[in-house]
């Protein structure tokens, strides 16, 4: 829920067509009862919001890199599914 709200607010603040947000725990230690590697991605575009939950494995830098690559993959999939979005 937070990742989705972050993406919506970012889209509004920056007056952008699409916004992605990341939240969770990349480590190195568990916090607020959240295990290391639990991350959420939110993407706001058009009038839609998509959120994803992942349980990643690795050190802090590895988890951050994995999260960004997953985010890029999700945005590319959204753009492919919404070809008219590209012409806006």
C-alpha positions in Angstrom: 0.0 0.0 0.0 2.8 2.4 0.9 4.7 1.8 -2.3 1.6 2.6 -4.3 0.9 5.8 -2.4 4.5 6.8 -2.8 4.3 6.3 -6.6 1.0 8.3 -6.8 2.4 11.2 -4.8 5.6 11.2 -6.8 3.7 11.3 -10.0 1.7 14.3 -8.8 4.7 16.1 -7.3 6.8 15.9 -10.4 3.8 16.2 -12.8 5.1 13.0 -14.6 3.4 10.5 -16.7 4.8 7.6 -14.8 6.5 7.2 -11.4 8.1 4.2 -9.7 8.7 3.8 -5.9 10.7 1.4 -3.8 10.3 0.6 -0.2 11.2 -2.3 2.1 14.3 -3.6 3.8 17.5 -4.1 1.9 19.4 -4.8 5.1 21.8 -5.4 6.5 19.5 -6.3 9.5 15.8 -7.0 10.0 13.9 -3.8 11.0 10.4 -3.3 12.2 9.8 -7.0 12.1 10.5 -7.0 8.3 13.1 -9.5 7.1 16.0 -8.5 5.0 15.1 -8.7 1.3 11.4 -7.9 1.7 10.8 -5.1 -0.8 7.8 -3.4 -2.5 7.6 -1.6 -5.8 4.9 0.7 -6.8 4.2 2.1 -10.3 1.7 4.8 -11.0 0.8 5.6 -14.6 -2.2 6.9 -16.5 -5.0 6.4 -13.9 -3.5 3.1 -12.7 -1.4 1.9 -9.9 0.4 -1.4 -9.7 2.3 -2.8 -6.7 4.6 -5.7 -6.3 6.1 -7.6 -3.4 9.4 -9.5 -3.6 11.5 -11.5 -1.2 15.0 -11.0 -2.5 18.3 -12.7 -1.3 21.7 -11.1 -1.0 23.6 -8.3 0.6 22.3 -4.7 0.7 23.8 -3.7 -2.6 22.7 -6.8 -4.3 19.1 -6.4 -3.1 19.0 -2.8 -4.2 20.3 -3.7 -7.7 17.8 -6.6 -8.0 15.0 -4.2 -7.0 15.9 -1.6 -9.6 16.2 -4.3 -12.3 12.8 -5.7 -11.4 11.4 -2.1 -11.5 12.8 -1.6 -15.0 11.4 -4.9 -16.2 7.9 -3.9 -14.8 8.0 -0.5 -16.5 9.0 -2.0 -19.8 6.1 -4.5 -19.5 3.7 -1.7 -18.8 4.9 0.3 -21.8 4.6 -2.7 -24.1 1.1 -3.5 -22.9 0.0 0.2 -23.2 1.5 1.2 -26.6 -0.8 4.2 -26.7 0.9 5.5 -23.5 4.1 5.9 -25.5 2.5 8.3 -27.9 1.2 10.7 -25.2 
